[in-house]
Each structure stands twice: as C-alpha cells, then as structure tokens.
C-alpha cells in the first residue's frame, strides 16, 4: 500500500513538471513569416527529448529533435521556408504530451496597432457595401482578438475583470480565414491593406489587429525604451495613475476604470502595458 501510494505521488509530481508548452503564440489557421527561420522554444520533461514534425499532404514530412535541459527548457530553430499556399501542420511531442497546430501557411505577416482609427471596423466604413459579397479567401488569415475593457470607456471595471487584467490575459481570440463572418468586425484599414497587398505580392497574408481605441503611445513602448528617452523616462516614475508627467486624460481613464486604490494597477493605457501584452509576444515569432 505504501509502495502504491509512493508511485502515485511520483506520477503526480512528474505530470506537474512534464507538461509540454510552447513559448511562441502559434495558433491553428495562422500565417507564419516566410523567408526567416522559425525559433520554437518551451518547457517539457527535464533532460527529455522534444520531437517536432512538420507535415503537409503535398510533400514529404520534416522531423526535428530538441533536447530539454535539466530545467525542462528546450528550443530549436526550424529552417526558413518559402511562401506557400499549401497548408501544413506542426506537431510537437514530448514523452508525455503533444501539441498540434493545424492549417498553417508560410507568407507575410503584418501587425495593425494604434488607436480607434486603426480599430475602426470594416462594417462601419462608408464603402463597406461595395465590398459585398465578401468571398472566402484561405490565403488571407486574420487575427482580431477581443481585449479586456473593450467598449467600456469610462465605466468602472468589475472586480473580476480587474483581477484578470494581466498582460498575458489581456487579448483573447483565434485566427480566422477571411470571409463574410470574419471581415466585418476586422479593422477597415487592415482589411483593405491585406486585400491590396495580397494582390500585389501573390503570397499568403496574415494580418494581426491588436489596436486599442484611445491608447497612448506610452502604452506601446517598452519599459527600457521609456527609461532611455529623456522625454519619456519621467512618465514611469511611481504610480502612473498619479504621475503628473502623464497627460490628464490617460490618468483619468485609468482611475475611471480601475480606481486609484491599486496605484500601479494594469490597464491598456498604462505605460509599457500594451508592449508587454501585444508587441513582446509577437516578437517571439519570426
């Protein structure tokens, strides 16, 4: 009985440290950047092996192996690929787990970031009806995540929202193929750009919309870049909600949404926050 209990405890411990994970924000249906190596990294069983299989119906499979160190950290560089309209799959295996990403393409990836003029949806654009019907186009893929606090404006956030407001939890969404369902709510600028650029370069296009209405430039800058710039370094001293070096409207929106009790609470307008939530994770991709 004691032996069985010991074995059970060991299995529980191993399952806790052996879970396979991938650092890069890869998802089903996305476009990966052509012409650049793809770095994959993550966590797995310490000192174990991680196998990566890249397969597509029209060509032979490619297999790679990475070795995890004694902390379970692994990484591998996949060679650069040319653009292709043929979908492929990345399957990652450890001794105990597997992660599979389906229906991927190699092409060009673009990011839409900024304020409401970038966020402004296609369905509200004056020429929208001229675009109808919007036919499905598998060569254009869109990532248009929702974000915490969208369309709440000056309303206080519920406590549950404030507790979940972290950089890693800020955006929620999935990649979608361009069609009559995904296009209307996407950035109008992003839609027209993707449509035009796809016609010109003749490769798959992935377009990512992480814009946040009203967001200040300070939120899109990394903390090191803020510190290094004499015009911005004083904007991250102490609490951003009470820092007089930040414009009043930034601090006012923050206080309206999250209150002033947590003087350094997270918010889309907080200096450095959108860089950490959007730009930094995307920089892990090629």
N, C-alpha and C positions, 0 to 999 in steps of 0.2 A: 504493500500500500504506500509506504514511504517512497519507494523507488518510482512508482507510477506518478505520485504527486510531484516528485522532483523532475521527472521527464516532462510533465505538463507545464511546470513553471519554466523550464528551459525552452520549450516550444513557444510559450507566450513571450519570453524575452527576445528570442530570435525573430519572431514575427514583428516585434516592435522596432528592431534595428534593421530588418532586411527589406523593408518596403521600398520598392523601386520608385524613383522620382526623376523628373527632367526639369532642369532649370529654365530652359528656353520656353517662351509662350507659344508652343506649337499646338495647333488645333486641327480637327478634321476640316477639309474643304479649303484650306488656306493656300496661298501662293508663297513660295519661298524664293528668295532672291537668286536669280541666275548669275552665273559667272563668278561667284565667290564661294570659298569653302564654307561649309556649314559646321560650326562647332556645336557639338552636343555634350552636355555635362549633367551631373546629377548625383543622386545618392543610391546606394544599393548595399548588399551584404558586404561587410568589411572583408577585404582580400579576395573577394569573389570576382567572377567574370560577368561582363555585360555584353550580350550579343545584339548586333543591330543588323536587321535585314531590310534592304530597300528593294521592292519588287514592283513590277508593272507587267501587265498582260502582254505587251508588245515586245518585251526584251527580257534578257536574262536577269536574274537577281544578282544583287551585290551584297556581300556579307562582310561585316566588320566586327572586331572584338576589342573591347576595352577592359582594362584591369582596374578594379577598385582598390584604393589604398586601405590602410588599417582603420581609417575613419569612415570607410564606405564611399568615399568620393571618387567619381570616375569622370573621364572626359575623353572625347575622341573627335577628330576632325575628318569630316566627310569631304572628299574632293569636290571642286566646283563642277557644276553641271550647266549645260547649255539650256536655253529656253525650250520648253516642250509643251504641246497641247495634250499629251498623253498623261493621264492621271497615274500616280504611283502611291505606294504605301510605305510608311516607315514603321517597322515593328521592332520593339526593344524588349529584350528578355533578360531576366536575371534567373538565378536558381529557383526563386520562389514566386516571381511576379512577371507580368508582361504589360506593356503599354503599346497600343496600336493607333497610328494616325492614318486615316483613310482619305482617298480622293484629293491628293496634293498635286500641285503643279509647280514647275520652275518657270519664273517670269520676272517681272519688275514689280517692286513693292513701293508704294508711296504712302506718306502719312499726312493727314489733314489735322491740323491743330490750330487753336486760336479761340476766338470768341463767338458770339452769336451769328456773325456774318458767315462764318465757316460752318457753324452748326445748322443754320437755316435749312430746313428740309425741302427736298425737291417738290413735294406735293403742294407747297405753298408758293412756289415760284410761278411767275406770271405766264411762262411759256410751257408749263407742265403738260397741259392737254395736247400740245403739239407733239409730245413725246409718246403719246399713247397710240397703239398698244405697246407696252414695253415687253419685248420678247425675251425669253430666257437666253442668256449668253454664258455658257460654262467657262468661257475664257476670261471673264471678269468676275472677281470674287471681292466681296465687301465685308469688312468688319466694322460694325456700327454698335458698339456696346452701350448699354444704359449705364448711368453712373448715379451714385448716391447724391440726393438733393436736387436731381434734375426737375426743373419747373416748380420748385418750391419757393424760390425767390426769398422774400423777407419773412417767411413763416418759420417759426421755431421747429427744429428737428425733434422728433420723439426721442426719448432716451435710448430706445432700441437702435435707432439709426445712428445716434452719436457713438454708441458703443461699438458699432460695426464700421465706423469711419476710419479705416486704415488705408495706407497706400496699396497694399496687396489685395484689398477687398473693395476698392473704390469702383472699378469697372466690372460689369457683368455682361457677357454676350457670347455669340458664336459667329463663325464665318458663314456667309451665305453667298450663294450664286446669284448673280444679277438676274432679277426677273420682276414681274409686276407686283410681287409681295415685298421684296427687299428694297427696291429702288425708291418708292415714295417717301419713306422715312429717312433716307440717307441724305447726307449733305448735298445740296444742289450743286455747289461748286465742285465737290468731289465726284459727283455723278458725271457732270459734263466733262470734267478733266479726264476721268477714266475712259469715257467713251471716245474722246478725241485722241488721246494718247495710244489707245489700243489700235485704232485705225492706222495710226502713223508708224508705230514700231512693230506691229504684227507679232506680238508675243503676249502671253497671258499677263493680266494686270491684277495685282492685289492692292486694294486701297483701304486704308485704316482711318477711321474718323474718331479721334479722341478729343475733339474740341469741346469746350465748356463755356456756355454763354456767360459773358461778363468777366471771365477770368483775367487777372492782371498778368503782365509779363513776368513779374517776380515769381509767380507760382510755377512758371515753365522753366525757370533757371535752377541749376543745381546749386546746392549749398556752397561748394568750393568756388563756383563762378561768381556767386553773390559776394562771398568774402573777398575775392581777388579784385573786385571792381570798386573803386573808391566811391562811385555814385550809388552803389547798392549795399555796400558792406554794413552800413548803419541800419539797414532795414531788417536785419535778422538779430538784432540785439534784444534780449529779453523776450517778453510776450509780444507776439505780433498783434494781438488784439488791443494792446495799449501803447504800441510803438508809434510815436508821433511822426516818425520819418516815413511811415507808410501813408498813402492817401486816405482821407477820412472814409471814403466810400468802401474801401477794402475792409477796414476795421468794422465799419457799421454793419456790412453784410454778415461778417463773421459773428458778431455779437447777436444779431437778429436770429441767426440760425442755430448757433451752438451755445449762446450765452457767454458770460465772462467768468464763470466760476472756474472752468478749466482754462487758465490763461494762455496755455500753449496748445490748445486742442486742435485736432486736424480739421481741415476744411479745404475745399477746392481753391480758395483764394489765399491760403497760407503760403508764404514764400517757400519755394522749393517743393511743395507738395505734389503738383502735377508732374513735375520732372520725375519724382520718385515713383509716382503711380503709373505714368504712361511712357515717358521717354526712356527711362532707365531699363525697364523690362524689354522694350522693343530693341534697345541697343544690343541685347544679347543675341539677336538674330543677325544674319549677315546683311 
